[in-house]
Amino acid sequence: MILASTSQTQHITARATTGGRPYNLTNRKKCMSLPNPAPQPDPASYITTRAIIVGLILTIVICYFATDTTYRLRASRVSLGHMPMSLWLPFLLIFLINPLLKKIRENWMLRPHELGLILCMGFIGSVFPTKNVAGRLIAVLASPYYKATPENRWAEFTHEHIQPWAVPSNRAGDITNLWEGLPAHLSTPYHVWAVPLFWWFTFFFALFIACLCITVILRKQWVEHERITFPLAQLPVLMIQDTASGQIGFLKNKLFWTGFGIGLFILSWNILPLFWHNLPIIPIGPTYRTAISFGHDFPPLQVKFNFVMAAFGYLTNLEVLLSIWLFHVLSLIEIGALNRFGITVGKDFGSGLLLQQVGGFIAFALFGLFMARQHIGTVICALWQPNAEDKTELLSYRTAVIGLIIALIYASAYMYALGISLLGIAVQLGLLLIYFIGLAKIVAETGLVYVETPLRTQELAAAALGTNVQTPDHVGMALSANSVESHREYILPSLTHTAKIHDVFRWPRNRMVAALMLAFIIGFVVSIIYTLNLCYGATGAANIRHVFVFGGYSQRMFDRVVSWASEPTSFGRVEWQFLTAGALGTLFLSLMRLRFAWWPLHPVGFTVGYVYPVRVTAFTVFLVWAFKSIVLRIGGIRLYRNLQPFFIGLLIGYTLGVGLSTLVDHIYFPGNGHMVHSW
């Protein structure tokens, strides 16, 4: 079985070996893309009621599975990544069970377009559990009153600026019970949370609408003009389309079973020492690492193997893989050199390299918008003259532009009601949108399952504005930004991948958007309710401190508010120099990549080469780059194509191994689980 057509894999090789650029019209056809959608006779049948129901069930399972595994079992961190295990495992079970339904009854089997819709709804629902939204929001809202002490001075600097409708009250001790555990005779006080969570839901929903509109505005530019490859959408769609005949074709491939056996065996074997302690562990996987030091003052290189990164990395362009590991190594050298020379920046900004990456990240996002200026102009013109080109979009261009404006107005009004000044709103909301767009494009171009932005907008906005912001600004920024910012940058990366999958199946857009909204609402509600139930359980949220969100995260956030309010911080000359150097470096790499087909480096490595998820996966990226380079050199496109089933088998075997380990923890080790899956 061959997962990708010859033309597709030729696209891969052309880009990997010749360095074809998405902006170069002569090379656009050389970029790897998902299969063109096949015409269907009855578009109205694409979105079926049963597909929506299964999609909503999947969303509920994702939210429960991620929250329960992380908080109650204390096992694997299944909500991490832009293709989280909490989504991939239950969807994979649906995918594998689906052909068996045909043997029971012919019409019970889900068709490819139904599986695609279910996957899209899962993408949206997977945004909410644990640290992504629900855990972060509850931890932030429950902290300012309960954790205030005379020593941290939160009451002095923050309490008078917190709006009563935005944070639940602790007058009756309801927030104390959340942290310390609810007495047996009391029930979860949902009424205390109802008003704050309702208003926060409206803020989240406004940002969801804004991100949906941005997706519509940029989709054609990214998919058709720049031919961005979307590896995270590519692999599951190829798997889904392989079931069109009613069977899973790659299950007949021996290389698939080889990869499957390796991934499943390693995780299954490592379960045995939990019961027979004399058995050795196979130290291969994301939770086993070795640090290699380059010397004093130099940060170590993290040596570990990540199965998920390896599988998706095999579909990623060579220039991206090269740039990730190369710039990561250069980052280690740069940090060591800065330490040796004693060059430091402000205490709130980490290393100079961090600010350099911030400048590079912002420049990367803005350069992408600059390259899309002509298309964005066409979209804006649709306000006055309807454009026939938007027929295949999730929304019409006119609706997208108007929707974006309304959503941003509401989000701005909400932030203003929190106490943020107009200047603070402009800076922080602008930074949020830049972060959303930049990370969405990075994930779409690179297929990096684990990547995040270099610095939170709260710190960046506070430093950029300096003394121009007051204490109410800091409090409002802390509540708003830290509630929506996570390693997934809210929901835009998920929406852009959903739009790419929609480009393959071409569902009726009104029903598609309605299905996504349902997944959004269900995902938010289920994640919030189950998180509250666990926090108010016998142990209380204070005993979920092994998770950073309920541990030091909210503490550090409000401590910074006090620090900035009592001693305003701002960028100095050195900080601006690092920011400028990062921006200029990214612009240089982008222009070289645009102008010269032979240029081997992608700017994304420069912008995120030292963020934490890349630090712990860079060695895997190097291994995949080296392996793929050898494969293309000795066997060309044929060998590359023939080895695809091996990596799919490796991913599926590893995924089922994570599921088996979680099941064992659920049965034998509840509350003392074992982390077999992480970054």
C-alpha positions as CSV (number, residue, x, y, z in Angstrom):
1,M,0.0,0.0,0.0
2,I,1.2,3.5,-0.9
3,L,0.0,6.3,1.3
4,A,1.0,9.2,-1.0
5,S,0.7,9.4,-4.7
6,T,3.8,9.6,-6.9
7,S,3.1,13.3,-7.6
8,Q,2.9,14.0,-3.9
9,T,6.1,12.4,-3.0
10,Q,7.8,14.1,-6.0
11,H,6.7,17.3,-4.4
12,I,8.5,16.3,-1.2
13,T,11.7,15.4,-2.9
14,A,11.7,18.5,-5.0
15,R,11.4,20.7,-2.0
16,A,13.8,18.7,0.2
17,T,16.5,18.5,-2.5
18,T,16.2,21.7,-4.5
19,G,14.9,24.0,-1.7
20,G,11.9,25.2,-3.7
21,R,10.3,28.2,-2.2
22,P,6.5,28.6,-1.7
23,Y,6.7,32.2,-2.8
24,N,8.4,31.3,-6.1
25,L,5.7,30.8,-8.7
26,T,7.9,28.5,-10.7
27,N,8.3,26.2,-7.8
28,R,4.8,26.1,-6.4
29,K,3.9,22.8,-8.0
30,K,6.9,21.2,-6.3
31,C,5.5,21.6,-2.8
32,M,3.9,18.7,-1.2
33,S,0.1,19.0,-0.7
34,L,-2.8,17.0,0.3
35,P,-4.8,15.2,-2.5
36,N,-7.1,17.4,-4.5
37,P,-10.7,16.9,-3.4
38,A,-12.6,14.5,-5.6
39,P,-16.0,15.7,-6.9
40,Q,-19.0,14.3,-5.0
41,P,-22.5,14.0,-6.4
42,D,-24.4,15.1,-3.3
43,P,-22.7,17.8,-1.2
44,A,-25.5,18.0,1.3
45,S,-24.8,14.4,2.4
46,Y,-21.2,15.3,3.4
47,I,-22.2,16.3,7.0
48,T,-24.4,13.6,8.5
49,T,-26.1,13.7,11.8
50,R,-24.3,10.7,13.0
51,A,-20.9,12.2,12.1
52,I,-21.8,15.3,14.3
53,I,-23.0,13.0,17.1
54,V,-19.8,11.0,17.0
55,G,-17.7,14.2,16.8
56,L,-19.4,15.5,19.9
57,I,-18.9,12.2,21.7
58,L,-15.2,12.3,20.7
59,T,-15.0,15.9,22.1
60,I,-16.4,14.7,25.4
61,V,-14.1,11.8,25.5
62,I,-11.1,14.0,24.7
63,C,-11.9,16.5,27.5
64,Y,-12.6,13.7,30.1
65,F,-9.6,11.6,29.1
66,A,-7.1,14.5,29.2
67,T,-8.4,16.0,32.4
68,D,-8.7,12.7,34.2
69,T,-5.3,11.3,33.1
70,T,-3.5,14.5,34.0
71,Y,-5.2,15.5,37.3
72,R,-6.6,12.3,38.8
73,L,-4.4,9.5,37.5
74,R,-1.3,11.8,37.5
75,A,-0.1,9.9,34.4
76,S,0.9,11.0,31.0
77,R,0.6,14.6,29.8
78,V,-1.8,13.6,27.0
79,S,-3.0,17.2,26.3
80,L,0.4,18.5,25.1
81,G,1.1,19.4,21.5
82,H,-0.8,20.5,18.5
83,M,-1.8,16.9,17.8
84,P,-2.3,15.9,21.4
85,M,-2.5,12.3,22.5
86,S,-5.9,13.0,24.0
87,L,-7.2,13.6,20.4
88,W,-5.1,11.1,18.6
89,L,-5.7,8.0,20.7
90,P,-9.6,8.1,20.8
91,F,-9.7,9.1,17.1
92,L,-7.4,6.3,16.2
93,L,-9.6,3.8,18.0
94,I,-12.6,5.1,16.0
95,F,-10.5,4.8,12.8
96,L,-9.4,1.2,13.6
97,I,-12.8,0.0,14.8
98,N,-14.6,1.6,11.8
99,P,-13.9,-1.2,9.2
100,L,-15.3,-3.8,11.7
101,L,-18.7,-2.0,11.6
102,K,-19.0,-2.8,7.9
103,K,-18.8,-6.5,8.8
104,I,-21.8,-6.1,11.1
105,R,-23.8,-3.9,8.8
106,E,-22.8,-2.3,5.5
107,N,-24.1,1.2,6.2
108,W,-22.7,1.4,9.8
109,M,-19.2,2.1,8.6
110,L,-18.3,5.8,8.7
111,R,-17.3,7.2,5.3
112,P,-14.1,9.2,4.8
113,H,-15.9,12.5,4.8
114,E,-17.5,11.6,8.1
115,L,-14.2,10.6,9.6
116,G,-12.7,13.9,8.4
117,L,-15.5,15.9,10.1
118,I,-15.1,13.9,13.4
119,L,-11.3,14.7,13.3
120,C,-12.0,18.4,12.8
121,M,-14.4,18.6,15.7
122,G,-11.8,16.7,17.8
123,F,-9.2,19.3,16.8
124,I,-11.5,22.1,18.3
125,G,-12.5,20.1,21.4
126,S,-8.9,19.2,22.3
127,V,-8.0,22.9,22.9
128,F,-9.8,23.1,26.2
129,P,-8.6,20.4,28.7
130,T,-6.0,20.9,31.4
131,K,-3.4,23.7,31.0
132,N,-4.7,24.7,27.6
133,V,-7.8,26.6,28.8
134,A,-9.9,25.0,31.6
135,G,-7.1,24.4,34.1
136,R,-5.4,27.7,33.4
137,L,-8.6,29.7,33.6
138,I,-9.7,28.1,36.9
139,A,-6.3,28.4,38.5
140,V,-6.0,32.0,37.5
141,L,-9.5,33.0,38.7
142,A,-9.2,31.0,42.0
143,S,-5.8,32.5,43.0
144,P,-5.9,36.2,43.8
145,Y,-8.0,36.0,47.0
146,Y,-7.1,32.6,48.4
147,K,-3.4,32.9,47.9
148,A,-3.0,36.5,49.0
149,T,-0.7,36.9,52.1
150,P,0.8,39.9,53.8
151,E,4.2,38.8,52.4
152,N,3.2,38.7,48.7
153,R,1.1,42.0,49.0
154,W,-1.5,40.8,46.5
155,A,-4.3,42.4,48.5
156,E,-2.5,45.7,48.5
157,F,-1.8,45.9,44.8
158,T,-4.4,43.8,43.0
159,H,-7.7,43.3,44.9
160,E,-9.1,46.8,44.4
161,H,-8.6,46.4,40.7
162,I,-10.2,43.0,40.2
163,Q,-13.8,43.3,38.8
164,P,-16.3,41.3,40.9
165,W,-18.0,39.8,37.8
166,A,-14.7,38.4,36.5
167,V,-13.5,36.4,39.6
168,P,-15.5,34.2,41.9
169,S,-16.0,35.4,45.5
170,N,-14.5,33.6,48.5
171,R,-16.8,35.1,51.0
172,A,-18.4,31.7,51.9
173,G,-15.2,29.9,51.6
174,D,-16.0,28.3,48.3
175,I,-12.6,29.1,46.8
176,T,-10.9,27.8,49.9
177,N,-12.8,24.5,49.4
178,L,-11.6,24.4,45.8
179,W,-8.0,24.4,46.9
180,E,-8.3,22.3,50.1
181,G,-11.1,20.0,49.3
182,L,-14.9,20.1,49.7
183,P,-16.4,18.8,53.0
184,A,-18.4,15.6,52.4
185,H,-21.7,17.2,53.2
186,L,-21.4,20.0,50.6
187,S,-21.7,19.8,46.8
188,T,-19.7,21.6,44.1
189,P,-20.7,25.3,44.3
190,Y,-21.4,25.9,40.6
191,H,-23.4,29.0,41.4
192,V,-20.3,30.8,42.6
193,W,-18.6,30.2,39.2
194,A,-21.6,30.7,37.0
195,V,-21.3,34.5,36.4
196,P,-17.5,34.7,36.0
197,L,-17.4,31.7,33.7
198,F,-20.2,33.0,31.6
199,W,-18.5,36.3,30.9
200,W,-15.2,34.5,30.3
201,F,-16.9,32.2,27.9
202,T,-18.1,35.2,25.9
203,F,-14.5,36.4,25.7
204,F,-13.2,33.1,24.6
205,F,-16.0,32.8,22.0
206,A,-15.2,36.2,20.7
207,L,-11.6,35.2,20.2
208,F,-12.8,31.9,18.6
209,I,-14.8,33.9,16.1
210,A,-11.8,36.2,15.5
211,C,-9.6,33.2,14.8
212,L,-12.2,31.6,12.6
213,C,-12.4,34.8,10.5
214,I,-8.6,35.0,10.4
215,T,-8.5,31.4,9.1
216,V,-10.8,32.3,6.3
217,I,-8.9,35.4,5.4
218,L,-5.5,33.6,5.3
219,R,-6.4,30.1,4.1
220,K,-6.2,30.8,0.3
221,Q,-2.9,32.6,0.8
222,W,-1.4,29.8,2.8
223,V,-2.9,26.8,1.0
224,E,-3.0,27.9,-2.7
225,H,-0.5,30.7,-3.0
226,E,2.3,29.6,-0.7
227,R,1.4,25.9,-0.8
228,I,2.1,25.3,2.9
229,T,2.1,21.6,3.5
230,F,0.2,21.1,6.9
231,P,1.9,17.9,7.9
232,L,-0.3,17.5,11.0
233,A,-3.4,17.4,8.8
234,Q,-1.7,15.5,6.0
235,L,-1.0,12.2,7.8
236,P,-4.5,11.6,9.2
237,V,-6.2,12.7,5.9
238,L,-4.1,10.2,4.0
239,M,-5.0,7.5,6.5
240,I,-8.7,8.5,6.2
241,Q,-8.7,8.4,2.4
242,D,-7.0,5.0,2.5
243,T,-10.3,3.6,3.9
244,A,-12.4,4.6,0.9
245,S,-12.6,1.0,-0.3
246,G,-13.9,-0.1,3.1
247,Q,-10.6,-1.5,4.3
248,I,-7.5,0.0,5.8
249,G,-5.0,-0.6,3.1
250,F,-1.7,0.1,5.0
251,L,-2.5,-2.8,7.4
252,K,-1.4,-5.1,4.6
253,N,2.1,-3.6,4.5
254,K,4.9,-5.4,6.4
255,L,6.8,-2.2,7.1
256,F,3.7,-0.9,8.9
257,W,3.7,-3.9,11.2
258,T,7.4,-3.5,11.8
259,G,7.0,0.1,13.0
260,F,3.8,-0.8,14.9
261,G,5.6,-3.6,16.7
262,I,8.5,-1.4,17.7
263,G,6.3,1.4,19.1
264,L,3.9,-1.0,20.9
265,F,6.6,-3.3,22.3
266,I,8.7,-0.7,24.0
267,L,5.8,0.9,25.9
268,S,4.2,-2.5,26.7
269,W,7.5,-3.9,28.0
270,N,8.0,-0.9,30.2
271,I,4.7,-1.7,31.9
272,L,6.1,-5.0,33.2
273,P,8.7,-3.6,35.6
274,L,5.8,-1.9,37.5
275,F,4.9,-5.4,38.6
276,W,8.2,-7.4,38.3
277,H,10.8,-5.0,39.6
278,N,13.8,-7.0,38.6
279,L,13.0,-6.5,34.9
280,P,14.9,-3.7,33.1
281,I,13.3,-0.7,31.5
282,I,13.9,0.2,27.9
283,P,14.9,3.9,28.3
284,I,13.6,5.0,24.9
285,G,10.8,7.5,24.7
286,P,9.9,11.1,25.6
287,T,10.2,10.6,29.3
288,Y,13.8,9.3,29.2
289,R,16.5,11.8,28.6
290,T,20.3,12.3,28.8
291,A,21.9,15.7,29.1
292,I,25.1,16.3,27.2
293,S,27.1,19.3,28.4
294,F,29.3,21.5,26.2
295,G,31.1,23.0,29.2
296,H,30.6,25.4,32.0
297,D,28.0,28.2,31.4
298,F,26.7,26.3,28.3
299,P,23.2,24.7,28.6
300,P,23.1,21.0,28.0
301,L,21.8,19.3,24.8
302,Q,18.8,17.1,25.8
303,V,19.1,13.7,24.2
304,K,15.8,11.9,24.0
305,F,13.6,10.2,21.4
306,N,10.0,11.3,20.8
307,F,7.9,8.9,18.7
308,V,5.2,11.4,17.7
309,M,7.8,14.0,16.6
310,A,9.6,11.3,14.6
311,A,6.4,10.2,12.7
312,F,5.2,13.6,11.8
313,G,8.8,14.9,11.2
314,Y,9.2,12.3,8.4
315,L,6.6,14.2,6.4
316,T,8.3,17.6,7.1
317,N,10.6,19.3,4.6
318,L,14.3,18.7,5.0
319,E,15.1,22.4,5.2
320,V,12.8,22.8,8.1
321,L,14.3,19.8,10.0
322,L,17.8,21.1,9.3
323,S,17.0,24.6,10.5
324,I,15.3,23.3,13.8
325,W,18.3,21.3,15.0
326,L,21.0,23.5,13.6
327,F,19.6,26.7,15.2
328,H,19.0,24.9,18.4
329,V,22.7,23.9,18.6
330,L,23.7,27.5,17.7
331,S,21.3,28.7,20.5
332,L,23.2,26.6,23.0
333,I,26.5,28.1,21.9
334,E,25.1,31.6,21.9
335,I,23.8,31.3,25.5
336,G,27.1,29.9,26.6
337,A,29.0,32.7,25.0
338,L,26.7,35.4,26.5
339,N,27.2,33.8,29.9
340,R,31.0,33.7,29.5
341,F,31.0,37.4,28.5
342,G,28.6,38.4,31.3
343,I,25.9,39.9,29.0
344,T,22.6,39.8,30.7
345,V,19.1,41.3,30.3
346,G,16.3,42.2,32.7
347,K,15.4,39.6,35.3
348,D,11.9,39.3,33.9
349,F,13.0,38.4,30.3
350,G,15.3,35.4,30.8
351,S,18.2,35.3,28.5
352,G,19.0,37.7,25.6
353,L,18.4,34.7,23.3
354,L,14.8,34.7,24.5
355,L,14.3,38.3,23.4
356,Q,16.1,37.6,20.2
357,Q,13.6,34.8,19.4
358,V,10.7,37.2,20.4
359,G,11.9,39.7,17.8
360,G,12.3,37.0,15.3
361,F,8.9,35.5,16.0
362,I,7.1,38.9,15.6
363,A,9.1,39.6,12.4
364,F,8.2,36.1,11.0
365,A,4.5,36.7,11.6
366,L,4.5,40.3,10.2
367,F,6.6,39.2,7.1
368,G,4.0,36.6,6.4
369,L,1.2,39.2,6.5
370,F,3.3,41.4,4.3
371,M,3.6,38.6,1.7
372,A,-0.2,38.2,1.9
373,R,-1.0,41.8,1.4
374,Q,-2.4,41.5,-2.1
375,H,-4.7,38.6,-1.1
376,I,-5.8,40.5,2.1
377,G,-6.6,43.5,-0.1
378,T,-8.8,41.2,-2.2
379,V,-10.6,40.0,0.9
380,I,-11.2,43.5,2.2
381,C,-12.6,44.5,-1.2
382,A,-15.2,41.8,-0.8
383,L,-16.9,44.2,1.7
384,W,-18.2,46.2,-1.3
385,Q,-18.1,43.7,-4.1
386,P,-18.8,40.0,-3.4
387,N,-16.0,37.7,-4.5
388,A,-16.8,34.3,-6.2
389,E,-13.4,33.0,-4.9
390,D,-14.8,32.5,-1.4
391,K,-17.3,29.9,-2.3
392,T,-15.1,27.1,-0.9
393,E,-14.2,29.0,2.3
394,L,-15.8,28.3,5.7
395,L,-17.3,31.8,5.6
396,S,-17.7,34.4,2.8
397,Y,-15.0,37.0,2.8
398,R,-17.5,39.7,3.7
399,T,-18.7,37.7,6.7
400,A,-15.1,37.0,7.7
401,V,-14.0,40.7,7.7
402,I,-17.2,41.9,9.5
403,G,-17.0,39.1,11.9
404,L,-13.4,39.8,12.7
405,I,-14.1,43.5,13.4
406,I,-17.1,42.7,15.6
407,A,-15.2,40.0,17.5
408,L,-12.2,42.3,18.1
409,I,-14.5,45.1,19.3
410,Y,-16.1,42.8,21.8
411,A,-12.7,41.5,23.0
412,S,-11.5,45.0,23.4
413,A,-14.5,46.1,25.3
414,Y,-14.1,43.1,27.6
415,M,-10.5,43.9,28.3
416,Y,-11.5,47.5,28.9
417,A,-14.1,46.4,31.4
418,L,-11.3,44.4,33.2
419,G,-9.5,47.7,33.7
420,I,-7.0,47.7,30.9
421,S,-6.3,51.1,29.2
422,L,-6.9,51.6,25.5
423,L,-3.1,51.7,24.9
424,G,-2.7,48.5,26.9
425,I,-5.5,46.8,24.9
426,A,-4.0,47.9,21.6
427,V,-0.6,46.5,22.5
428,Q,-1.7,43.3,24.2
429,L,-4.5,42.3,21.8
430,G,-2.2,43.1,18.9
431,L,0.5,40.9,20.4
432,L,-2.0,38.1,20.9
433,L,-3.1,38.2,17.3
434,I,0.5,38.3,16.1
435,Y,1.3,35.3,18.3
436,F,-1.8,33.4,17.1
437,I,-0.9,34.0,13.5
438,G,2.8,33.3,13.8
439,L,2.4,30.0,15.7
440,A,-0.4,28.8,13.4
441,K,1.9,29.4,10.4
442,I,4.9,27.8,12.0
443,V,2.9,24.6,12.8
444,A,1.4,24.6,9.3
445,E,4.7,24.9,7.6
446,T,6.8,22.7,9.8
447,G,4.6,20.0,11.3
448,L,6.2,20.6,14.7
449,V,3.9,18.8,17.1
450,Y,5.5,20.5,20.1
451,V,6.3,24.2,19.7
452,E,5.3,27.4,21.6
453,T,5.9,31.1,21.6
454,P,9.1,32.4,23.2
455,L,7.6,34.8,25.8
456,R,4.1,35.5,27.1
457,T,2.4,38.7,26.0
458,Q,1.9,39.8,29.6
459,E,5.6,40.2,30.1
460,L,6.2,41.5,26.7
461,A,3.4,44.1,26.8
462,A,4.4,45.3,30.3
463,A,8.0,45.8,29.3
464,A,7.2,47.4,26.0
465,L,4.9,49.9,27.6
466,G,7.0,50.5,30.7
467,T,5.7,53.3,32.9
468,N,2.8,54.0,30.4
469,V,0.7,51.3,32.1
470,Q,-0.7,51.4,35.6
471,T,-1.6,48.7,38.1
472,P,-5.1,48.1,36.7
473,D,-3.5,47.4,33.4
474,H,-1.2,44.8,34.9
475,V,-4.1,43.1,36.7
476,G,-6.3,43.0,33.6
477,M,-3.5,41.8,31.4
478,A,-2.7,39.0,33.9
479,L,-6.3,37.8,33.9
480,S,-7.0,38.1,30.1
481,A,-3.7,37.0,28.5
482,N,-2.9,34.2,30.9
483,S,-6.3,32.8,30.6
484,V,-6.1,32.3,26.8
485,E,-2.3,31.8,26.2
486,S,-0.9,28.3,26.2
487,H,1.6,26.4,24.2
488,R,-1.2,26.0,21.6
489,E,-1.9,29.8,21.4
490,Y,-5.5,29.2,21.9
491,I,-7.3,27.9,18.9
492,L,-5.9,29.3,15.6
493,P,-3.5,26.5,14.8
494,S,-6.3,24.0,15.2
495,L,-8.7,26.1,13.0
496,T,-6.1,26.5,10.2
497,H,-5.6,22.7,10.1
498,T,-9.4,22.2,10.2
499,A,-9.7,24.6,7.2
500,K,-7.0,22.6,5.4
501,I,-9.0,19.4,5.9
502,H,-12.1,21.2,4.8
503,D,-10.2,22.0,1.6
504,V,-10.0,18.3,0.9
505,F,-13.6,17.3,1.7
506,R,-15.4,20.5,0.9
507,W,-18.3,20.2,3.3
508,P,-21.2,22.6,3.2
509,R,-19.8,25.6,5.1
510,N,-22.8,26.5,7.1
511,R,-23.2,23.1,8.6
512,M,-19.4,22.8,9.0
513,V,-19.2,26.0,11.0
514,A,-22.1,25.0,13.1
515,A,-20.4,21.6,13.9
516,L,-17.2,23.5,14.9
517,M,-19.2,25.8,17.2
518,L,-20.9,22.8,18.8
519,A,-17.5,21.2,19.5
520,F,-16.3,24.5,20.9
521,I,-19.2,24.9,23.3
522,I,-19.2,21.2,24.4
523,G,-15.4,21.2,24.8
524,F,-15.5,24.3,27.0
525,V,-18.4,23.2,29.2
526,V,-17.2,19.6,29.8
527,S,-13.6,20.6,30.5
528,I,-14.7,23.3,33.0
529,I,-17.2,21.1,34.8
530,Y,-14.9,18.1,35.2
531,T,-12.0,20.2,36.3
532,L,-14.1,21.9,38.9
533,N,-15.4,18.5,40.1
534,L,-11.8,17.2,40.5
535,C,-10.6,20.4,42.2
536,Y,-13.5,20.3,44.7
537,G,-12.9,16.6,45.3
538,A,-11.6,15.2,48.5
539,T,-8.0,16.2,47.8
540,G,-8.5,19.7,46.5
541,A,-6.7,21.6,43.8
542,A,-3.7,22.2,46.1
543,N,-2.9,18.5,45.7
544,I,-2.7,18.9,41.9
545,R,0.5,20.8,42.4
546,H,2.4,18.3,40.3
547,V,0.7,20.2,37.4
548,F,2.4,23.6,37.0
549,V,-0.9,25.4,36.3
550,F,-2.2,24.6,39.9
551,G,1.3,24.9,41.3
552,G,3.5,27.9,40.8
553,Y,2.0,29.3,37.6
554,S,-0.7,31.5,39.1
555,Q,1.6,32.4,42.0
556,R,4.3,33.6,39.7
557,M,1.8,35.5,37.6
558,F,0.4,37.7,40.4
559,D,3.8,38.1,41.9
560,R,4.9,39.7,38.7
561,V,1.9,42.1,38.8
562,V,3.1,43.3,42.3
563,S,6.7,43.6,41.1
564,W,5.7,45.6,38.0
565,A,3.3,47.8,40.0
566,S,5.8,48.6,42.7
567,E,8.8,48.8,40.4
568,P,7.8,49.5,36.7
569,T,9.9,47.6,34.2
570,S,10.8,48.4,30.6
571,F,13.1,47.4,27.9
572,G,16.5,49.0,28.1
573,R,19.1,49.4,25.3
574,V,20.4,45.8,25.5
575,E,16.9,44.4,25.4
576,W,16.0,46.4,22.3
577,Q,19.2,45.3,20.7
578,F,18.4,41.7,21.1
579,L,14.8,42.2,19.9
580,T,16.1,44.1,16.8
581,A,18.8,41.5,16.1
582,G,16.1,38.7,16.2
583,A,13.9,40.7,13.8
584,L,16.7,41.4,11.4
585,G,17.9,37.8,11.5
586,T,14.4,36.5,10.6
587,L,14.0,39.0,7.8
588,F,17.4,38.1,6.4
589,L,16.6,34.4,6.4
590,S,13.1,35.0,4.9
591,L,14.5,37.2,2.1
592,M,17.2,34.7,1.3
593,R,14.7,31.9,1.2
594,L,12.5,34.0,-1.0
595,R,15.2,35.0,-3.5
596,F,17.4,32.0,-3.8
597,A,16.1,28.5,-4.5
598,W,19.4,26.9,-3.2
599,W,19.1,28.6,0.3
600,P,19.0,25.7,2.8
601,L,17.7,27.3,6.0
602,H,14.2,28.1,7.1
603,P,13.6,31.1,9.4
604,V,11.4,29.1,11.7
605,G,14.4,27.5,13.3
606,F,15.8,30.9,14.2
607,T,12.5,32.0,15.8
608,V,11.7,29.0,18.0
609,G,15.0,27.1,18.2
610,Y,15.3,27.4,22.0
611,V,11.7,27.3,23.2
612,Y,11.2,24.5,25.7
613,P,9.3,22.0,23.5
614,V,12.0,22.4,20.8
615,R,14.8,22.0,23.4
616,V,13.4,18.5,24.3
617,T,12.6,17.4,20.8
618,A,15.6,18.8,18.8
619,F,17.6,15.6,19.1
620,T,14.6,13.6,17.5
621,V,14.4,16.2,14.8
622,F,18.1,15.7,14.1
623,L,17.7,11.9,13.9
624,V,14.8,12.3,11.5
625,W,16.6,14.8,9.3
626,A,19.7,12.5,9.1
627,F,17.6,9.4,8.3
628,K,15.5,11.2,5.7
629,S,18.5,12.7,4.1
630,I,20.1,9.3,3.7
631,V,16.9,7.7,2.4
632,L,16.5,10.4,-0.3
633,R,20.1,10.2,-1.3
634,I,20.4,6.4,-1.6
635,G,16.8,5.4,-2.6
636,G,15.2,8.6,-3.9
637,I,11.5,9.1,-4.0
638,R,10.7,5.4,-4.2
639,L,12.4,4.5,-1.0
640,Y,11.0,7.5,0.8
641,R,7.5,6.6,-0.3
642,N,7.9,2.9,0.6
643,L,9.0,3.8,4.2
644,Q,6.0,6.0,5.0
645,P,4.0,3.0,6.4
646,F,6.8,2.3,8.8
647,F,6.5,5.7,10.5
648,I,2.7,5.5,10.5
649,G,3.0,2.1,12.2
650,L,5.5,3.5,14.7
651,L,3.0,6.3,15.6
652,I,0.0,4.0,15.9
653,G,1.9,1.4,17.9
654,Y,3.2,4.1,20.3
655,T,-0.2,5.6,20.6
656,L,-1.8,2.3,21.5
657,G,1.0,1.7,24.0
658,V,0.2,5.0,25.7
659,G,-3.4,3.9,25.9
660,L,-2.5,0.5,27.4
661,S,-0.2,2.2,30.0
662,T,-3.0,4.6,30.9
663,L,-5.4,1.7,31.3
664,V,-3.0,0.0,33.6
665,D,-2.6,3.1,35.7
666,H,-6.4,3.5,35.8
667,I,-6.8,0.0,37.2
668,Y,-3.8,-0.5,39.4
669,F,-2.3,2.9,40.1
670,P,-5.1,5.6,40.4
671,G,-3.6,8.8,41.7
672,N,0.0,7.4,41.3
673,G,0.2,7.0,37.5
674,H,3.3,6.8,35.4
675,M,4.2,9.4,32.8
676,V,5.1,7.6,29.7
677,H,4.1,10.4,27.3
678,S,5.2,14.0,27.3
679,W,7.0,16.6,25.1
